[in-house]
Amino acid sequence: MAEIIWKDRKRPFLGLPWSFTKYELTDQKLIINKGFLNVSEEEVRLYRFVDVTMTQTLGQRILGVGNLHCETNDRSSGNFVIELIKNPRQVKELLSDAVEAERDRKRVSVREFMADMDDDADVDADGMHDDIHE
């Protein structure tokens, strides 16, 4: 059974969790549940994350919420935003640490990961992503 590391709701009104969007981070995946009458659930395996960036407007900083912009190589989810969550900097660190731990557990290297992102790309010895132009 997967261990729950963090969970929260989107907080669209004055930082209050009055939303039907719920986020749950386990040691293996991020699960996003949306909706009340029509419900959708999306999950992204942690080893598929490429980058996580935090953003906060002034108003969001005052309310203690922010957004995490997630870049993945998951074909169905692609890139997405974890919106209006409490303590976004701490959650970003939790997510980053969980991603690294899952990559280690699965023995997935960044180099392999970057090569899978784009069929028209080349990866150099440092694991950097270089586009090939003909």
C-alpha positions in Angstrom: 0.0 0.0 0.0 1.3 3.4 -0.9 2.2 5.8 1.9 0.4 9.2 1.8 3.0 12.0 2.2 0.7 15.0 1.6 -2.8 15.9 0.7 -4.7 19.2 0.3 -7.5 20.9 -1.7 -7.4 23.7 -4.2 -8.1 26.9 -2.2 -9.8 29.3 -4.7 -11.5 31.7 -2.2 -9.3 33.6 0.3 -7.1 30.6 0.8 -10.0 28.4 2.0 -10.4 24.8 0.8 -13.9 25.4 -0.9 -13.2 23.4 -4.0 -13.9 19.9 -5.4 -10.3 19.6 -6.6 -8.2 17.4 -4.2 -4.5 16.5 -4.4 -2.9 13.5 -2.8 0.9 12.7 -2.9 2.0 9.2 -2.1 5.5 7.7 -2.2 4.8 6.5 -5.7 2.3 8.9 -7.4 0.4 12.2 -7.4 -3.4 11.8 -7.6 -5.6 14.6 -8.7 -9.4 14.3 -8.1 -11.7 16.9 -9.7 -15.4 17.3 -9.6 -18.6 16.8 -7.6 -21.2 15.4 -9.9 -18.9 14.4 -12.7 -15.7 13.2 -11.2 -12.3 12.6 -12.8 -9.2 11.1 -11.3 -5.8 11.5 -12.8 -2.5 10.0 -11.5 1.0 10.7 -12.4 3.8 8.3 -11.4 6.5 10.3 -9.6 9.4 8.9 -11.7 7.9 10.6 -14.7 8.3 14.2 -13.2 10.9 16.3 -15.0 10.6 19.6 -13.2 8.5 21.4 -10.6 8.4 25.2 -10.3 6.6 27.2 -7.7 4.8 30.6 -8.4 3.1 33.0 -6.1 1.4 36.3 -6.7 1.5 39.0 -4.0 -2.1 38.1 -3.1 -1.3 34.4 -2.9 1.8 35.1 -0.7 -0.4 37.1 1.7 -2.9 34.2 1.9 -0.2 31.5 2.1 -1.1 29.7 -1.1 0.6 29.2 -4.4 0.9 27.1 -7.6 3.2 24.3 -8.6 3.9 24.0 -12.3 4.7 20.4 -13.1 6.5 19.2 -16.2 6.3 15.5 -16.8 7.0 13.1 -19.6 3.7 11.3 -18.9 1.9 11.0 -22.2 -1.7 11.3 -20.9 -1.1 14.0 -18.2 1.6 16.1 -19.8 2.3 19.3 -18.0 -0.1 20.6 -15.4 -0.5 22.9 -12.4 -1.3 22.0 -8.8 -3.3 25.1 -8.1 -3.7 27.3 -5.0 -2.3 25.0 -2.3 -1.1 25.9 1.2 2.6 26.1 1.9 3.6 25.6 -1.8 7.4 25.9 -1.1 7.2 23.0 1.4 5.0 20.9 -0.9 7.5 21.5 -3.7 10.3 20.2 -1.6 8.2 17.2 -0.5 7.4 16.4 -4.1 11.0 16.9 -5.3 12.3 14.6 -2.5 9.6 12.0 -3.3 10.4 12.1 -7.0 14.1 11.5 -6.3 13.4 8.6 -3.9 11.1 7.0 -6.4 13.6 7.3 -9.2 16.2 5.7 -7.0 13.8 2.9 -6.1 12.9 2.3 -9.7 16.5 2.9 -10.9 15.5 5.5 -13.4 18.2 7.9 -14.3 17.6 11.5 -15.5 19.5 10.7 -18.7 17.1 7.9 -19.6 14.2 10.2 -18.7 15.3 13.1 -20.8 15.9 10.8 -23.8 12.3 9.6 -23.6 10.9 13.1 -23.7 11.4 13.8 -27.4 12.1 11.4 -30.2 13.8 14.2 -32.2 16.2 15.0 -29.4 19.7 14.1 -28.4 21.1 13.8 -24.9 24.8 14.7 -24.3 27.1 13.1 -21.7 26.0 15.5 -19.0 22.4 14.6 -19.4 21.5 17.8 -21.1 18.8 17.9 -23.7 19.9 19.2 -27.1 17.6 19.5 -30.1 18.8 18.2 -33.4 18.3 20.6 -36.3 18.8 19.4 -39.9 
